[in-house]
Amino acid sequence: MTIAFTGGGTGGHFYPIIAMAEALRDLVREDQLIAPKLYYLAPQPFDEKALFENGISYIRVPAGKMRRYVSIQNITDSFVTLFGTLYAVVVLFKLYPDVVVSKGGYGSVPTILAARLLRIPIIIHESDAKPGRANLLAAKFADKIAISFAGSEEFFPKKTRKKIARTGIPTRKALMRIEHEGAEQYLHLEKNIPTVFIIGGSQGSVRINEAVLSALPDLVSFANIIHQTGQANFKAVEAVANVELTKNSYASRYHPIDYLSEVAMQRAAGVASVVVSRGGSTGITEISFWKKPAILIPIPESISHDQRSNAYAYARTGAAMVIEEENLSPHLLVSEIKRIIDNPSIANKMSEAAGEFADPDAANILAKQILSIALRHEV
C-alpha cells in the first residue's frame, strides 16, 4: 500500500499531514496491517526532521505560485506549475499510490492534476474557514472532501457537497497536550506572575514582532513574555529588545525564542495565561487544545485569503478576540492582554469556549478514510 501526501509551503499545510501520518501508523499497528509506504510531494520538504521521524519520503515536485495581485511572476510561475504537473505525472506513475491526500496550497496543484490524469483516488482536507483556490480546484476531482469549520461547505461547488464531511483539523499528538510541571524552570520564568505566549506562526511575524518590541517595557512590568520570533527575525529582535530593555529591572522576564521545539511549545502553553497568535488554522486548533484565551492578529486579507476568516470564526465561539493588523498598536496590544489577565471571569469563559472547539479525533477519522480508500484501490 502506498500513500502520497501533498500540500503548500506553510506549517498550516504541512503539520496536519504529520498528524495524519501519526494516526495512520497507530491504525496500522492496531489492525495488524502491513505499514504503507508514505511520500510527501511538494516544492520544499518544510521540516525534514518531522518527515524522517514519521517514515515519510520526500520527493520534490516544482510548483508556481499564483499571486492575488498583478505580477509578471504569475506568468512565469504558470510555466513552473505546468512543468511540475508533467513531472508529477512521471513520479506518480512510478509510485502509483493507492490514494493522494492533499492539504491544499500552491504546492499541491501539480500533484493533484497529475493524480487526476492517472485516475488515482484523491482526498482533500481544507483547514481554513474560507477554502483556498487549490482545494476548490481539487474538489472537482476529489473522492472525499474534509473541512474544519462549519459553513465552509458553502464555498465549494454544489455538485461536490455530497462528498463533504466536517472532521476538524488533524493535530500532532504532542501538541494536543501541555506540560505544567517544570515549565517555569525549563523556560527560566519568574514565578507567581502571569505569562504571555506570543507566536508569530511557523516563520514568525515581522509586524507582531515590531508591536511587541515597542510594547516591551509595559509588558515585562506585569508578565513573563515568551516570544517566538521566527528564525530569520531572531537576531534583529534580540538586538532591539536589548536596547528597549536597557536598565529595565524586569528585563529578565523577556524570553525571545527563534523556534520552539515540541517540548518547549508544550511547556510554554502549559504556563501561558494568554496566547497572542496569527490566524492560521493549525495554530488556532493547537490553542484550542491548550484551552487558553487568545488574541488573534490575522494576516490582512489582501495578502492571505484565509486568516481573517479563521480568526473571526474562532472568535465567534467566545474563545478569542481579534485585532486587525491595521489597528495593531503597542498600547492596544498591552491593554487587551491586561484586560484578559486582570479579569479571571473573562479568561475562564474564553478557556471554556476554546476547549469546545477542536476535535481530538480529526486525524484518526481522516486516517481511517485514507486507509479505506487505499485498501479498495489496492485490490
Long-range contacts (C-beta under 8 A, 24 or more apart in sequence): 1-33, 1-34, 1-36, 1-37, 1-98, 1-374, 1-375, 1-378, 2-36, 2-37, 2-39, 2-95, 2-96, 2-97, 2-98, 2-374, 3-36, 3-37, 3-38, 3-39, 3-97, 3-98, 3-99, 3-101, 3-370, 3-374, 4-38, 4-39, 4-40, 4-41, 4-92, 4-95, 4-97, 4-99, 4-100, 4-101, 4-111, 4-115, 5-38, 5-39, 5-40, 5-41, 5-56, 5-100, 5-101, 5-102, 5-103, 6-40, 6-41, 6-42, 6-61, 6-100, 6-101, 6-102, 6-103, 6-107, 6-108, 6-111, 6-112, 7-42, 7-102, 7-103, 7-104, 7-105, 7-107, 7-108, 8-42, 8-103, 8-104, 8-105, 8-106, 8-107, 8-108, 8-134, 9-42, 9-43, 9-44, 9-46, 9-105, 9-106, 9-107, 10-105, 10-201, 10-202, 10-203, 10-280, 11-46, 11-201, 11-202, 11-203, 11-280, 11-282, 11-283, 12-127, 12-128, 12-202, 12-280, 12-281, 12-282, 12-283, 13-103, 13-104, 13-105, 13-107, 13-108, 13-127, 14-46, 14-47, 14-50, 14-103, 15-47, 15-50, 15-171, 15-172, 15-282, 16-103, 16-125, 16-127, 16-169, 16-170, 16-171, 16-282, 16-363, 17-56, 17-101, 17-103, 17-170, 18-47, 18-50, 18-51, 18-54, 18-56, 18-172, 19-170, 19-171, 19-172, 19-173, 19-362, 19-363, 20-101, 20-170, 20-363, 20-366, 20-367, 20-370, 21-54, 21-55, 21-56, 22-54, 22-172, 22-173, 22-363, 23-170, 23-363, 23-364, 23-366, 23-367, 24-367, 24-370, 24-371, 25-54, 25-55, 26-364, 26-367, 27-364, 27-367, 27-368, 27-371, 28-371, 33-371, 36-98, 36-371, 36-374, 39-95, 39-97, 41-88, 41-91, 41-92, 41-111, 42-107, 42-108, 42-111, 43-84, 43-107, 44-107, 59-91, 61-87, 61-88, 61-91, 61-107, 61-110, 61-111, 62-87, 62-110, 63-106, 63-107, 63-108, 63-109, 63-110, 64-106, 65-106, 66-106, 66-133, 68-302, 68-303, 68-305, 69-302, 81-106, 81-109, 81-110, 84-109, 84-110, 85-109, 85-110, 85-113, 85-114, 88-113, 88-114, 88-115, 89-114, 89-117, 89-118, 92-118, 92-120, 93-118, 96-120, 97-374, 98-373, 98-374, 98-375, 98-377, 98-378, 99-123, 99-370, 99-373, 99-374, 99-377, 101-125, 101-366, 101-370, 102-134, 102-135, 102-138, 102-142, 103-127, 104-131, 104-132, 104-134, 104-135, 104-138, 105-132, 105-134, 106-134, 108-134, 108-135, 108-138, 109-134, 109-137, 112-137, 112-138, 112-141, 115-141, 116-141, 120-377, 121-373, 121-374, 121-377, 123-366, 123-369, 123-370, 123-373, 125-167, 125-170, 125-366, 126-152, 127-169, 127-281, 127-282, 128-152, 128-281, 128-305, 128-306, 128-307, 128-309, 128-310, 129-281, 129-306, 129-309, 129-310, 129-312, 129-313, 130-155, 130-305, 130-306, 130-309, 130-310, 131-155, 131-156, 132-305, 132-306, 139-163, 143-373, 144-369, 144-373, 146-365, 146-366, 146-369, 148-281, 148-285, 148-362, 149-281, 149-310, 149-313, 151-313, 167-359, 167-362, 167-365, 167-366, 168-285, 168-358, 168-359, 168-361, 168-362, 168-365, 169-281, 169-282, 169-285, 169-358, 169-359, 169-362, 170-362, 170-363, 170-366, 171-282, 171-285, 171-286, 171-289, 171-358, 171-360, 171-362, 171-363, 172-262, 174-262, 174-266, 175-262, 175-265, 175-266, 175-269, 175-286, 175-289, 176-286, 176-289, 176-360, 177-266, 177-289, 178-266, 178-267, 178-269, 178-270, 178-289, 178-290, 179-263, 179-266, 179-267, 179-270, 180-270, 180-271, 182-267, 183-267, 183-268, 183-270, 183-271, 184-271, 186-263, 186-264, 186-267, 187-226, 187-255, 187-264, 187-267, 187-268, 187-271, 188-255, 189-224, 189-226, 189-253, 189-255, 189-271, 190-224, 190-252, 190-253, 193-222, 193-223, 193-224, 193-253, 194-222, 194-223, 194-224, 194-273, 194-274, 194-341, 195-223, 195-224, 195-225, 195-226, 195-268, 195-271, 195-272, 195-273, 196-223, 196-224, 196-225, 196-226, 196-272, 196-273, 196-274, 196-275, 196-276, 196-337, 196-341, 197-226, 197-268, 197-269, 197-271, 197-272, 197-274, 197-275, 197-276, 197-292, 198-225, 198-226, 198-227, 198-228, 198-275, 198-276, 198-277, 199-228, 199-260, 199-275, 199-276, 199-277, 199-278, 199-283, 200-228, 200-229, 200-230, 200-233, 200-277, 200-278, 201-230, 201-277, 201-278, 201-280, 201-283, 202-280, 203-230, 203-231, 203-232, 204-228, 204-229, 204-230, 204-231, 204-232, 204-233, 204-234, 204-258, 205-230, 205-278, 205-297, 206-233, 207-297, 207-325, 207-328, 208-276, 208-278, 208-297, 208-328, 209-233, 209-237, 211-328, 211-329, 211-330, 211-333, 212-333, 213-237, 213-240, 213-241, 213-244, 214-244, 214-330, 215-330, 215-331, 215-333, 215-334, 216-241, 216-244, 216-245, 216-254, 217-244, 217-245, 217-248, 218-330, 218-334, 219-254, 219-334, 219-337, 220-245, 220-248, 220-250, 220-251, 220-253, 220-254, 221-250, 222-338, 222-341, 223-253, 223-273, 223-337, 223-341, 224-253, 224-255, 224-271, 225-253, 225-254, 225-255, 226-255, 226-257, 226-268, 226-272, 227-254, 227-255, 227-256, 227-257, 228-257, 228-258, 228-259, 228-260, 229-256, 229-257, 229-258, 230-258, 230-259, 231-258, 231-259, 233-258, 234-258, 273-340, 273-341, 273-347, 274-337, 274-340, 274-341, 274-347, 276-333, 276-337, 278-307, 279-306, 279-307, 279-308, 279-310, 279-311, 279-314, 279-322, 280-306, 280-307, 280-310, 281-306, 281-310, 284-310, 284-311, 284-314, 284-320, 284-357, 285-357, 285-358, 287-319, 287-320, 287-354, 288-314, 288-319, 288-354, 288-355, 288-357, 288-358, 289-358, 289-360, 290-354, 291-351, 291-352, 291-354, 291-355, 292-350, 292-351, 292-354, 293-319, 293-320, 293-340, 293-346, 293-347, 293-350, 293-351, 293-354, 294-319, 294-320, 294-321, 294-350, 294-354, 295-320, 295-321, 295-322, 295-323, 295-333, 295-336, 295-337, 295-340, 296-320, 296-321, 296-322, 296-323, 297-322, 297-323, 297-324, 297-325, 297-328, 298-322, 298-324, 298-325, 299-325, 300-324, 300-325, 300-326, 314-357, 317-353, 317-354, 317-356, 317-357, 318-349, 318-350, 318-353, 319-350, 319-351, 319-353, 319-354, 319-357, 320-350, 320-354
